[in-house]
Structure formats: C-alpha cells, structure tokens
Amino acid sequence: GTVTAPIKPYAVSPMRPVPKHIERPHYVGRPAPDPYTGSHVQSEETIEKMRIAGRIAAQAMAAAAEAIKPGVTTDEIDRVGHE
C-alpha cells in the first residue's frame, strides 16, 4: 500500500555555495534565456566536456534518488545531490 502523510510547509533554504573554481554558465543570474537563434555546432573538446558534465549530473541525480525515503526532507535530498 501507499503511505500518505500531510504535507507540511517548510521554509526555502538559502542557495548552496558553489566553489569559486567552478565556472558559472553565462545565464546564471539572468531572468530569462537569450532568444533562440538556431543550433550551435560544438567542438570535439566541448562535446567531451559536455559528456563529462552529463555523467557527473547523472551521478548526482542517482545519489539524490537513493536518499528519497519517507521522512527525508527535500532539503536533505538537495544536500546529497549538491555534495
């Protein structure tokens, strides 16, 4: 059976810090993306970096998914994925 419990309001936690050596994408802190102007052709080097970033993101998502259990807050799940 499915276990249900009332959802309780919770304060939004502050943004987690990102180490300074990690380069921020150009869109960080902007209210909206740039208008679409067509696709971009990437270099082999950029494509490899994108693959590495995708693997890291997949690992973070898998770790966060493992943390999902009854009673675990979304803040805790966010911490696991962030670390």
N, CA, C and O atoms as a printed pandas DataFrame, in Angstrom:
     atom_number atom_name residue_name chain_id  residue_number  x_coord  y_coord  z_coord
0              1         N          GLY        A               1    0.791   -1.173    0.000
1              2        CA          GLY        A               1    0.000    0.000    0.000
2              3         C          GLY        A               1    0.848    1.257    0.000
3              4         O          GLY        A               1    2.041    1.250    0.303
4              5         N          THR        A               2    0.189    2.302   -0.344
5              6        CA          THR        A               2    0.823    3.613   -0.371
6              7         C          THR        A               2    0.667    4.289    0.978
7              8         O          THR        A               2   -0.423    4.309    1.549
8              9         N          VAL        A               3    1.741    4.834    1.478
9             10        CA          VAL        A               3    1.710    5.572    2.734
10            11         C          VAL        A               3    1.596    7.049    2.392
11            12         O          VAL        A               3    2.372    7.576    1.595
12            13         N          THR        A               4    0.625    7.706    3.000
13            14        CA          THR        A               4    0.488    9.142    2.769
14            15         C          THR        A               4    0.541    9.867    4.096
15            16         O          THR        A               4    0.146    9.330    5.132
16            17         N          ALA        A               5    1.022   11.064    4.054
17            18        CA          ALA        A               5    1.084   11.907    5.248
18            19         C          ALA        A               5    0.821   13.330    4.807
19            20         O          ALA        A               5    1.052   13.680    3.650
20            21         N          PRO        A               6    0.342   14.145    5.717
21            22        CA          PRO        A               6    0.116   15.539    5.332
22            23         C          PRO        A               6    1.424   16.224    4.933
23            24         O          PRO        A               6    2.483   15.950    5.497
24            25         N          ILE        A               7    1.328   17.097    3.974
25            26        CA          ILE        A               7    2.493   17.880    3.561
26            27         C          ILE        A               7    2.558   19.112    4.446
27            28         O          ILE        A               7    1.570   19.827    4.613
28            29         N          LYS        A               8    3.739   19.351    5.011
29            30        CA          LYS        A               8    3.911   20.488    5.907
30            31         C          LYS        A               8    4.683   21.593    5.193
31            32         O          LYS        A               8    5.657   21.309    4.497
32            33         N          PRO        A               9    4.263   22.850    5.354
33            34        CA          PRO        A               9    5.031   23.955    4.766
34            35         C          PRO        A               9    6.437   23.992    5.369
35            36         O          PRO        A               9    6.633   23.672    6.542
36            37         N          TYR        A              10    7.389   24.380    4.564
37            38        CA          TYR        A              10    8.774   24.414    5.011
38            39         C          TYR        A              10    9.451   25.616    4.372
39            40         O          TYR        A              10    9.226   25.913    3.199
40            41         N          ALA        A              11   10.259   26.288    5.126
41            42        CA          ALA        A              11   10.954   27.474    4.607
42            43         C          ALA        A              11   11.932   27.067    3.506
43            44         O          ALA        A              11   12.558   26.010    3.585
44            45         N          VAL        A              12   12.059   27.894    2.499
45            46        CA          VAL        A              12   13.026   27.636    1.433
46            47         C          VAL        A              12   14.412   27.960    1.970
47            48         O          VAL        A              12   14.657   29.056    2.474
48            49         N          SER        A              13   15.301   27.004    1.857
49            50        CA          SER        A              13   16.669   27.182    2.357
50            51         C          SER        A              13   17.461   28.107    1.444
51            52         O          SER        A              13   17.125   28.261    0.270
52            53         N          PRO        A              14   18.508   28.722    1.978
53            54        CA          PRO        A              14   19.355   29.565    1.126
54            55         C          PRO        A              14   20.046   28.716    0.059
55            56         O          PRO        A              14   20.216   27.508    0.219
56            57         N          MET        A              15   20.439   29.375   -1.031
57            58        CA          MET        A              15   21.152   28.682   -2.092
58            59         C          MET        A              15   22.460   28.130   -1.549
59            60         O          MET        A              15   23.139   28.784   -0.757
60            61         N          ARG        A              16   22.805   26.935   -1.973
61            62        CA          ARG        A              16   24.059   26.327   -1.524
62            63         C          ARG        A              16   25.228   26.960   -2.273
63            64         O          ARG        A              16   25.106   27.279   -3.456
64            65         N          PRO        A              17   26.357   27.143   -1.596
65            66        CA          PRO        A              17   27.505   27.764   -2.270
66            67         C          PRO        A              17   28.120   26.816   -3.301
67            68         O          PRO        A              17   28.118   25.598   -3.123
68            69         N          VAL        A              18   28.633   27.385   -4.356
69            70        CA          VAL        A              18   29.351   26.636   -5.389
70            71         C          VAL        A              18   30.801   27.098   -5.327
71            72         O          VAL        A              18   31.061   28.301   -5.320
72            73         N          PRO        A              19   31.755   26.163   -5.281
73            74        CA          PRO        A              19   33.164   26.565   -5.206
74            75         C          PRO        A              19   33.534   27.539   -6.324
75            76         O          PRO        A              19   33.045   27.429   -7.448
76            77         N          LYS        A              20   34.395   28.481   -5.998
77            78        CA          LYS        A              20   34.766   29.542   -6.946
78            79         C          LYS        A              20   35.466   29.010   -8.193
79            80         O          LYS        A              20   35.417   29.645   -9.246
80            81         N          HIS        A              21   36.123   27.841   -8.082
81            82        CA          HIS        A              21   36.839   27.314   -9.251
82            83         C          HIS        A              21   35.896   26.732  -10.305
83            84         O          HIS        A              21   36.331   26.421  -11.414
84            85         N          ILE        A              22   34.621   26.583   -9.977
85            86        CA          ILE        A              22   33.643   26.077  -10.945
86            87         C          ILE        A              22   33.089   27.254  -11.735
87            88         O          ILE        A              22   32.479   28.165  -11.175
88            89         N          GLU        A              23   33.311   27.221  -13.037
89            90        CA          GLU        A              23   32.877   28.320  -13.910
90            91         C          GLU        A              23   31.352   28.351  -14.011
91            92         O          GLU        A              23   30.710   27.321  -14.217
92            93         N          ARG        A              24   30.791   29.535  -13.863
93            94        CA          ARG        A              24   29.341   29.706  -13.961
94            95         C          ARG        A              24   28.941   29.851  -15.425
95            96         O          ARG        A              24   29.621   30.542  -16.182
96            97         N          PRO        A              25   27.843   29.208  -15.835
97            98        CA          PRO        A              25   27.349   29.428  -17.198
98            99         C          PRO        A              25   26.945   30.888  -17.370
99           100         O          PRO        A              25   26.630   31.571  -16.395
100          101         N          HIS        A              26   26.955   31.356  -18.597
101          102        CA          HIS        A              26   26.644   32.765  -18.874
102          103         C          HIS        A              26   25.237   33.161  -18.438
103          104         O          HIS        A              26   24.970   34.342  -18.217
104          105         N          TYR        A              27   24.341   32.193  -18.311
105          106        CA          TYR        A              27   22.946   32.515  -17.994
106          107         C          TYR        A              27   22.661   32.589  -16.492
107          108         O          TYR        A              27   21.547   32.945  -16.107
108          109         N          VAL        A              28   23.618   32.270  -15.643
109          110        CA          VAL        A              28   23.385   32.312  -14.199
110          111         C          VAL        A              28   23.075   33.744  -13.773
111          112         O          VAL        A              28   23.798   34.677  -14.123
112          113         N          GLY        A              29   22.001   33.904  -13.020
113          114        CA          GLY        A              29   21.610   35.213  -12.512
114          115         C          GLY        A              29   20.791   36.034  -13.484
115          116         O          GLY        A              29   20.454   37.180  -13.188
116          117         N          ARG        A              30   20.462   35.473  -14.641
117          118        CA          ARG        A              30   19.664   36.212  -15.621
118          119         C          ARG        A              30   18.202   35.824  -15.472
119          120         O          ARG        A              30   17.902   34.677  -15.142
120          121         N          PRO        A              31   17.290   36.754  -15.708
121          122        CA          PRO        A              31   15.867   36.455  -15.533
122          123         C          PRO        A              31   15.277   35.576  -16.632
123          124         O          PRO        A              31   14.262   34.917  -16.410
124          125         N          ALA        A              32   15.897   35.554  -17.819
125          126        CA          ALA        A              32   15.363   34.771  -18.932
126          127         C          ALA        A              32   16.506   34.382  -19.868
127          128         O          ALA        A              32   17.539   35.050  -19.908
128          129         N          PRO        A              33   16.313   33.301  -20.617
129          130        CA          PRO        A              33   17.369   32.906  -21.555
130          131         C          PRO        A              33   17.428   33.841  -22.761
131          132         O          PRO        A              33   16.493   34.596  -23.027
132          133         N          ASP        A              34   18.544   33.773  -23.481
133          134        CA          ASP        A              34   18.653   34.515  -24.740
134          135         C          ASP        A              34   17.638   33.952  -25.729
135          136         O          ASP        A              34   17.281   32.778  -25.640
136          137         N          PRO        A              35   17.171   34.762  -26.661
137          138        CA          PRO        A              35   16.254   34.247  -27.683
138          139         C          PRO        A              35   16.943   33.154  -28.506
139          140         O          PRO        A              35   18.149   33.213  -28.749
140          141         N          TYR        A              36   16.170   32.170  -28.924
141          142        CA          TYR        A              36   16.700   31.073  -29.737
142          143         C          TYR        A              36   17.102   31.604  -31.108
143          144         O          TYR        A              36   16.312   32.268  -31.780
144          145         N          THR        A              37   18.321   31.312  -31.513
145          146        CA          THR        A              37   18.801   31.780  -32.822
146          147         C          THR        A              37   19.263   30.621  -33.693
147          148         O          THR        A              37   19.928   30.840  -34.706
148          149         N          GLY        A              38   18.932   29.420  -33.328
149          150        CA          GLY        A              38   19.349   28.244  -34.091
150          151         C          GLY        A              38   20.329   27.402  -33.302
151          152         O          GLY        A              38   20.784   27.797  -32.228
152          153         N          SER        A              39   20.649   26.239  -33.841
153          154        CA          SER        A              39   21.524   25.314  -33.126
154          155         C          SER        A              39   22.979   25.782  -33.172
155          156         O          SER        A              39   23.364   26.591  -34.017
156          157         N          HIS        A              40   23.766   25.259  -32.254
157          158        CA          HIS        A              40   25.186   25.595  -32.168
158          159         C          HIS        A              40   25.996   24.340  -32.475
159          160         O          HIS        A              40   25.690   23.268  -31.953
160          161         N          VAL        A              41   27.000   24.454  -33.293
161          162        CA          VAL        A              41   27.900   23.343  -33.577
162          163         C          VAL        A              41   29.042   23.435  -32.572
163          164         O          VAL        A              41   29.715   24.461  -32.471
164          165         N          GLN        A              42   29.251   22.351  -31.833
165          166        CA          GLN        A              42   30.264   22.338  -30.776
166          167         C          GLN        A              42   31.524   21.624  -31.249
167          168         O          GLN        A              42   31.466   20.747  -32.111
168          169         N          SER        A              43   32.654   22.005  -30.682
169          170        CA          SER        A              43   33.927   21.339  -30.988
170          171         C          SER        A              43   33.970   19.989  -30.280
171          172         O          SER        A              43   33.202   19.744  -29.350
172          173         N          GLU        A              44   34.869   19.118  -30.724
173          174        CA          GLU        A              44   35.035   17.812  -30.077
174          175         C          GLU        A              44   35.393   17.986  -28.602
175          176         O          GLU        A              44   34.914   17.238  -27.750
176          177         N          GLU        A              45   36.238   18.977  -28.305
177          178        CA          GLU        A              45   36.637   19.234  -26.913
178          179         C          GLU        A              45   35.420   19.618  -26.071
179          180         O          GLU        A              45   35.255   19.121  -24.957
180          181         N          THR        A              46   34.578   20.491  -26.593
181          182        CA          THR        A              46   33.379   20.913  -25.865
182          183         C          THR        A              46   32.421   19.745  -25.694
183          184         O          THR        A              46   31.819   19.589  -24.632
184          185         N          ILE        A              47   32.274   18.923  -26.727
185          186        CA          ILE        A              47   31.383   17.759  -26.640
186          187         C          ILE        A              47   31.867   16.810  -25.551
187          188         O          ILE        A              47   31.056   16.278  -24.793
188          189         N          GLU        A              48   33.178   16.590  -25.462
189          190        CA          GLU        A              48   33.708   15.711  -24.416
190          191         C          GLU        A              48   33.449   16.297  -23.032
191          192         O          GLU        A              48   33.098   15.565  -22.107
192          193         N          LYS        A              49   33.617   17.606  -22.881
193          194        CA          LYS        A              49   33.321   18.255  -21.600
194          195         C          LYS        A              49   31.841   18.113  -21.259
195          196         O          LYS        A              49   31.486   17.925  -20.095
196          197         N          MET        A              50   30.978   18.201  -22.268
197          198        CA          MET        A              50   29.538   18.040  -22.043
198          199         C          MET        A              50   29.221   16.612  -21.591
199          200         O          MET        A              50   28.366   16.405  -20.730
200          201         N          ARG        A              51   29.914   15.632  -22.174
201          202        CA          ARG        A              51   29.717   14.233  -21.760
202          203         C          ARG        A              51   30.120   14.046  -20.296
203          204         O          ARG        A              51   29.406   13.404  -19.525
204          205         N          ILE        A              52   31.259   14.607  -19.927
205          206        CA          ILE        A              52   31.733   14.500  -18.538
206          207         C          ILE        A              52   30.732   15.164  -17.596
207          208         O          ILE        A              52   30.384   14.600  -16.558
208          209         N          ALA        A              53   30.270   16.360  -17.957
209          210        CA          ALA        A              53   29.284   17.061  -17.125
210          211         C          ALA        A              53   28.005   16.242  -17.001
211          212         O          ALA        A              53   27.402   16.194  -15.929
212          213         N          GLY        A              54   27.589   15.600  -18.083
213          214        CA          GLY        A              54   26.392   14.762  -18.047
214          215         C          GLY        A              54   26.556   13.578  -17.107
215          216         O          GLY        A              54   25.627   13.224  -16.381
216          217         N          ARG        A              55   27.749   12.958  -17.119
217          218        CA          ARG        A              55   28.000   11.834  -16.206
218          219         C          ARG        A              55   27.970   12.292  -14.752
219          220         O          ARG        A              55   27.412   11.608  -13.894
220          221         N          ILE        A              56   28.568   13.448  -14.474
221          222        CA          ILE        A              56   28.561   13.980  -13.105
222          223         C          ILE        A              56   27.128   14.277  -12.668
223          224         O          ILE        A              56   26.742   13.961  -11.543
224          225         N          ALA        A              57   26.340   14.882  -13.556
225          226        CA          ALA        A              57   24.938   15.188  -13.236
226          227         C          ALA        A              57   24.152   13.905  -12.984
227          228         O          ALA        A              57   23.325   13.858  -12.072
228          229         N          ALA        A              58   24.399   12.865  -13.779
229          230        CA          ALA        A              58   23.700   11.589  -13.591
230          231         C          ALA        A              58   24.056   10.971  -12.242
231          232         O          ALA        A              58   23.189   10.416  -11.567
232          233         N          GLN        A              59   25.321   11.062  -11.847
233          234        CA          GLN        A              59   25.740   10.538  -10.543
234          235         C          GLN        A              59   25.065   11.301   -9.406
235          236         O          GLN        A              59   24.634   10.700   -8.422
236          237         N          ALA        A              60   24.975   12.619   -9.541
237          238        CA          ALA        A              60   24.316   13.431   -8.510
238          239         C          ALA        A              60   22.837   13.072   -8.411
239          240         O          ALA        A              60   22.289   12.961   -7.315
240          241         N          MET        A              61   22.194   12.890   -9.566
241          242        CA          MET        A              61   20.773   12.528   -9.558
242          243         C          MET        A              61   20.560   11.145   -8.943
243          244         O          MET        A              61   19.598   10.942   -8.203
244          245         N          ALA        A              62   21.448   10.195   -9.241
245          246        CA          ALA        A              62   21.332    8.855   -8.669
246          247         C          ALA        A              62   21.510    8.899   -7.154
247          248         O          ALA        A              62   20.784    8.224   -6.424
248          249         N          ALA        A              63   22.469    9.688   -6.680
249          250        CA          ALA        A              63   22.683    9.819   -5.235
250          251         C          ALA        A              63   21.462   10.442   -4.569
251          252         O          ALA        A              63   21.037    9.999   -3.502
252          253         N          ALA        A              64   20.900   11.469   -5.197
253          254        CA          ALA        A              64   19.699   12.111   -4.644
254          255         C          ALA        A              64   18.535   11.128   -4.626
255          256         O          ALA        A              64   17.778   11.087   -3.656
256          257         N          ALA        A              65   18.383   10.339   -5.681
257          258        CA          ALA        A              65   17.291    9.359   -5.743
258          259         C          ALA        A              65   17.420    8.324   -4.628
259          260         O          ALA        A              65   16.417    7.896   -4.059
260          261         N          GLU        A              66   18.649    7.923   -4.316
261          262        CA          GLU        A              66   18.880    6.964   -3.227
262          263         C          GLU        A              66   18.462    7.534   -1.871
263          264         O          GLU        A              66   18.082    6.788   -0.968
264          265         N          ALA        A              67   18.533    8.844   -1.736
265          266        CA          ALA        A              67   18.201    9.492   -0.460
266          267         C          ALA        A              67   16.695    9.637   -0.249
267          268         O          ALA        A              67   16.255    9.947    0.858
268          269         N          ILE        A              68   15.906    9.418   -1.292
269          270        CA          ILE        A              68   14.453    9.608   -1.182
270          271         C          ILE        A              68   13.848    8.470   -0.375
271          272         O          ILE        A              68   13.825    7.317   -0.805
272          273         N          LYS        A              69   13.365    8.823    0.795
273          274        CA          LYS        A              69   12.718    7.866    1.700
274          275         C          LYS        A              69   11.699    8.635    2.529
275          276         O          LYS        A              69   11.824    9.848    2.695
276          277         N          PRO        A              70   10.699    7.945    3.045
277          278        CA          PRO        A              70    9.743    8.649    3.909
278          279         C          PRO        A              70   10.464    9.344    5.064
279          280         O          PRO        A              70   11.326    8.755    5.717
280          281         N          GLY        A              71   10.103   10.590    5.304
281          282        CA          GLY        A              71   10.667   11.354    6.406
282          283         C          GLY        A              71   11.895   12.173    6.041
283          284         O          GLY        A              71   12.311   13.035    6.815
284          285         N          VAL        A              72   12.488   11.919    4.870
285          286        CA          VAL        A              72   13.660   12.687    4.443
286          287         C          VAL        A              72   13.159   13.961    3.771
287          288         O          VAL        A              72   12.316   13.905    2.876
288          289         N          THR        A              73   13.671   15.094    4.196
289          290        CA          THR        A              73   13.210   16.369    3.637
290          291         C          THR        A              73   13.823   16.606    2.259
291          292         O          THR        A              73   14.868   16.051    1.920
292          293         N          THR        A              74   13.153   17.436    1.481
293          294        CA          THR        A              74   13.711   17.799    0.179
294          295         C          THR        A              74   15.015   18.571    0.354
295          296         O          THR        A              74   15.882   18.528   -0.519
296          297         N          ASP        A              75   15.159   19.272    1.467
297          298        CA          ASP        A              75   16.404   19.986    1.749
298          299         C          ASP        A              75   17.562   18.994    1.897
299          300         O          ASP        A              75   18.662   19.244    1.405
300          301         N          GLU        A              76   17.316   17.885    2.566
301          302        CA          GLU        A              76   18.347   16.860    2.740
302          303         C          GLU        A              76   18.673   16.205    1.398
303          304         O          GLU        A              76   19.841   15.948    1.105
304          305         N          ILE        A              77   17.664   15.935    0.588
305          306        CA          ILE        A              77   17.889   15.351   -0.738
306          307         C          ILE        A              77   18.721   16.311   -1.587
307          308         O          ILE        A              77   19.621   15.887   -2.311
308          309         N          ASP        A              78   18.417   17.597   -1.494
309          310        CA          ASP        A              78   19.184   18.614   -2.219
310          311         C          ASP        A              78   20.643   18.609   -1.769
311          312         O          ASP        A              78   21.550   18.711   -2.595
312          313         N          ARG        A              79   20.868   18.491   -0.464
313          314        CA          ARG        A              79   22.237   18.462    0.067
314          315         C          ARG        A              79   23.009   17.280   -0.509
315          316         O          ARG        A              79   24.160   17.423   -0.921
316          317         N          VAL        A              80   22.372   16.116   -0.535
317          318        CA          VAL        A              80   23.030   14.915   -1.066
318          319         C          VAL        A              80   23.408   15.120   -2.536
319          320         O          VAL        A              80   24.531   14.818   -2.937
320          321         N          GLY        A              81   22.480   15.627   -3.326
321          322        CA          GLY        A              81   22.762   15.859   -4.741
322          323         C          GLY        A              81   23.831   16.910   -4.959
323          324         O          GLY        A              81   24.632   16.808   -5.889
324          325         N          HIS        A              82   23.846   17.916   -4.109
325          326        CA          HIS        A              82   24.811   19.010   -4.247
326          327         C          HIS        A              82   26.225   18.542   -3.916
327          328         O          HIS        A              82   27.189   18.943   -4.568
328          329         N          GLU        A              83   26.339   17.697   -2.906
329          330        CA          GLU        A              83   27.667   17.231   -2.487
330          331         C          GLU        A              83   28.198   16.194   -3.445
331          332         O          GLU        A              83   29.303   15.687   -3.255
